[in-house]
């Protein structure tokens, strides 16, 4: 298991509060799943350092992700040439989650819940 529990950083919590207000989605885990999935779908490797775990928002891995999601993160790390040891998986899970939260909190990316649904559709080819 990548992690049993994890805490969000205070900036992540603040961004998610704004996203909750825009979308009406009240569950932290739903918004975080959206953010993680968006980041995993991006071809680039997320950069930066692990965000601090300094907020009071804590999630249980099984509630957040379920039993198969670790395999998705493991495969992504292997595909990116990062390896699949537990430390790497935990680090890149947090980096992907943080990148997704940052993306969805960017002005005008997600104005309401229907914008999230539109972003899930395949992009039209030109």
N, C-alpha and C positions, 0 to 999 in steps of 0.2 A: 504494500500500500504506500502511495506517495506520502501522504500525511493523514493522520487520523482527524485532526482538527486544524483549522487555520483561522487567523484573524486578518481582517483588512487593515490597511493603513488609514489614518485619519483623513488624508486627502481623498483616498478611494471612497471612504464612507461619505464624505461631503459631496463628491461627484454623484454617487448613487442616490443620495437624497434628492438632488436636482433631477436626476433621471426618473425617479419614482414620481416626482411631482408632474413631470411632463407626460408620462405614459399612464399613470394611474396604477401601474403594477406595484404592489406593496411588498412582495417577497424578495428579500435580498438574494436568495439562491437562484431565483428565476433570472433576475437581471445579471447576476454573475455568470450563469450558464450562457446567456446570450453573448456576453462580452468574451468569454473564453472561446466559444465557437467562432465568433467573428475573427478573433486573432489567429486561431488555428487554421482558418481558411486563407489567411494572408500568406503569400509565398515567402516573405522575408522572415528572418529570425529576429525575435524581439531583442532589443539591446537594453542596456542599463543595469542597474543593481537591484537586488531584491528589495521590494518596498518594506518599510518597517511594518511591524504588526502592532500598532499602537492605538487602535480604536477599540471600542467595546463591542464591535460586530464580529462574532465568532461563528463559524459554520463547521458542522460535522461533515467529513468527506462523503459518507454514504448518503446523506441528505442532499448534499450539493451535487454529487456526480453519479452516484450509482456504481454498480459493480464493473461495468465495462469501460468506463472512461479512462481508467489508468492505462489501458492498452492503447487508446487513441493518443495520449500524451507520450507514451513510450515510443510508439511508432513514429510520431512526429520528430522526436529527439533523434531517433536512429536515422530517419530520412535526412535530417539536417546535419548529420555527422557529429553529433554531440555526445553520443553514447547513451547508455540507459541505466546508469547507476542511480541509486536512490537520491543522492544529493543533486545530481543534474536534473532528474525528473522534478524534484520539489522546486528547484530554482526556476526552471523554465515554465512550470505550471504557473508560478506566481508572476513571472514576467509576461506570459501570455494573458493572464487574467488582468493584470495592470494595464497592458496595452489596449485590451478590449474596453475596459472601463473608461480609459482616457478617450478612446475613439468615440464611444457613445455619448460622452459628456461634452464633446466639442460642439460649439454653437451650430445649430441648424442641421446637425447630422440626424438627430432624433428629436423631432418636435412633438410626436405623439406615438401612440402604440401602433397605428397603421404604418408609420414610417419604418418601424422594426419589421413588420410583416413584408413590406416592399423590399427591404434589404435582404430578406431571405430568398427572394426569387433570383433565378439565374440572370446574370447580366446579359443584355442583348448584344449580339455580335454585330459589328458594323460592316 
